[in-house]
Amino acid sequence: MKVLFIRYKKSKGIFEGGEQGTEEKFRALSAAVDNNIDTYYIHDENKRRTLKDYAVGLWYFPRGYFFGLTPRRVNEIISISSQYDVIWIDRSIFGILAKKLKESQYKGKIVGFFHNVETIYFDAKLSRRMPFRRLILRCVDKNDRWTCLYCDKIVTLTKRDSETINHLYQRKADKCIPILFRDKYQKEDYPKGLTDTKPLCTILAAYFAPNNEGVLWFVRNVLPKVDVRFRIVGKGMGRLKDEHPELANIEVCSDVPDLVPYFEAADVMVLPIFAGSGMKVKTCESLMYGKNIIATDEALEGYAIEEGKSAWRCNTPEEFVQTIQDFIQHPRPRYNEAARQCFLENYSNDAVERNFKELLS
């Protein structure tokens, strides 16, 4: 079996959350087909986008081509498609590709992967004042629908996403495969010691509207009521600090090349996310590093956590304050073995790889 893996972009520098998930998924899928897999990138971040690129993107949006995908690229993929038994389209925003492949009489299997229900994700992501917002949302909706109509199999991260897609487009996922990560935290000796009585609470979040809203919500509604040390870590978050004077005295570590020291230093990972779709990569990373996690329902969506062991669920300022106060008053191990085991049993490559074999069989 030979697979062509269509992915959004070839990244340079630090992977964003979704691209981290794609990279790990690619590794697991490669293993499942004995590395008999090729990649086609819609974007190459190593090449600077020109004004012409943006103009071309806007020109094709009304016809359903999400930015970066053009008729030329679609024809390139169609021209090589007969070499592959499976074409894996790693984002449902490229549903038009599934449509065009079917129209070209492609005989292999087309798999469409929903990182999110993209219509919901982009509705939360795009500012209400953004030019061309309606145009973009219409394009995204078309592609989600085409993914459901023309893919032989569709995959979601969670049952919630499958149910939402069924409500919107009358098609359930053929399989739910949760987020996965290659285990990058294998050590002979994991950190020892208890959480500090003035714990270091860390938010890991890239600059992105739902993340920004969660960070500011926490700073305004929770942080003034607890005696903790506080740190924000994430790609582009220096921009958020520049935009909001209330973050002036808060430690913000933007675009760090290595997250390990920040995970190990944290007593508690705080994940105040209230909007979105799919599963949150930062939650999986926090589990992998064996961290104490205080998080909202949205941040924990799709995760098989043990309440009060591998994570603590909070949705209101009062719940966050109460849980953090409990950490202050009752120190506990900084390395959370239950969180680490949750990751190993459910979200490591070894745990998820068999799902890909079943899907492609």
Secondary structure, 3 states (H helix, E strand, C coil): CCEEEEEEEECCCCCCHHHHHHHHHHHHHHHHCCCCEEEEEEEECCCCCCHHHHHHHHHHHHHCCCCCCCHHHHHHHHHHHHHCCEEEECCHHHHHHHHHHHHCCCCCEEEEEECCCHHHHHHHHCCCCCCCHHHHHHHHHHHHHHHHHHCCEEEECCHHHHHHHHHHHCCCCCEECCCCECCCCCCCCCCCCECCCCCEEEEECCCCHHHHHHHHHHHHHCHHHCCCEEEEEECCHHHHHHHCHHHCCCEEEECCCCCHHHHHHCCEEEECCCCCCCCCHHHHHHHHCCCEEEECHHHHCCCCCCECCCEEECCCHHHHHHHHHHHHHCCCECCCHHHHHHHHHHCEHHHHHHHHHHHHC
